[in-house]
C-alpha cells in the first residue's frame, strides 16, 4: 500500500498522544491518596515508567527497527494496554507493589516502544527537515499530557479510579494499534551523504561525544521532570492555586512542553543543534534562578515555569537531529536509544532532588545543574 508522508506524521502523532498521558501523572496523586498511598510512594511508579521508557528505547530500539514500525508499534500498544489494565487491578486490590509493576514497568515498556517507533519512522520521510519532523512527533507526546490532564479527573470522578485506568488502557491501546497499522518505512530510503561505519555498543558509550550528549539531556531533564512529577502540588503549595487552577496549570505545562519541542527543533534546522541547545539552556538556567524571587506572584511563577518546560521539551525534540548530525543515519537509531537512558536516570534523580527540601530555594540547585550542562556543551563543541 502506498503511504502518504503527511498521513504518516498524523499516525505518529496519534501514537505519541496516547503515550504522552504519562506526563499528566500528577493528576493521579490525589485520588491515589484515597488508598492510603503517600505521594512520595506513588511517584515511584511514575519514575519507574520513565525509567523503563528509556531502557526500552535503549535496548529494544534496534529490535524495533528490525521488526518494522507496525510490529513494534503493536508490541508497544500491548504493553501499554496491559500496564494500565493491570493498574486498574492493582487499585482494586490496593496493592502498591502491583501498581509499580503494571503502571511503572509494563506501561513503561509500552511507552518506550511507543516513543521510538514514530520518531525513527517519520524522520526517514523528511530527510531535509529532521528537526521539524522529530519536533512535530515529539510535540505530540507533550500534548498528550495536555489532553489527559482534562480527562483524568472527570473520568475517575464519574466511574471510579479502577475503571478510569481500565478505560484509558483500552482507549489508548486501540489508538496505538490503529496508528501502528499505518506506520511504515519509506520504500526508497534516502541515504546519508556521508556513510558511517556501524558502531558497537562499547564504542558508543565510551565515545566522549556520546557522554557529552548524554549529560546534556540528563542535566536538562532533571529540573523539568521534577516540576512535571509534582506540577499540581507545586501550584497548590507554592502559589496557593485551587484544585481547578492546578488542573489548568498542569494542562498549560503540557501545552508549553509541546510548543517548546516544535519551536526549538524548527530553530535547530536553521541555526544548528549545538547553538540551539546553548540558547535554551541559558534561558532555563536564568529562569530556575529567578523562581524563588517570583514564587509569591502566581502569574510570574507560572510564566517562568512555562518557559522552563518549553526548554525542557526542546532537549527531546532537538536531540534526534543532533545525534544524526554527529553519528550519521546508520548509527542514529542505536545512539539515540542509548542517550534516552539519560531520561530514565533523570526520572529518579530530578524528583528526589525536589524532595530534598520544601523550600523554594531548591530551584537554585536546578539552575546550577543547567550551568554545568552549558559547560558540557562547550566541551562537546570541541569534540565535534
Secondary structure as UniProt FT lines:
FT   HELIX           5..19
FT   HELIX           20..24
FT   HELIX           26..33
FT   TURN            34..36
FT   HELIX           39..67
FT   HELIX           69..93
FT   HELIX           96..99
FT   HELIX           100..106
FT   HELIX           107..125
FT   TURN            127..128
FT   HELIX           130..159
FT   HELIX           161..182
FT   HELIX           201..205
FT   HELIX           208..229
FT   HELIX           231..238
FT   HELIX           243..271
FT   HELIX           273..294
FT   TURN            295..296
FT   HELIX           298..339
FT   HELIX           341..354
FT   TURN            355..356
FT   TURN            360..361
FT   HELIX           362..383
//
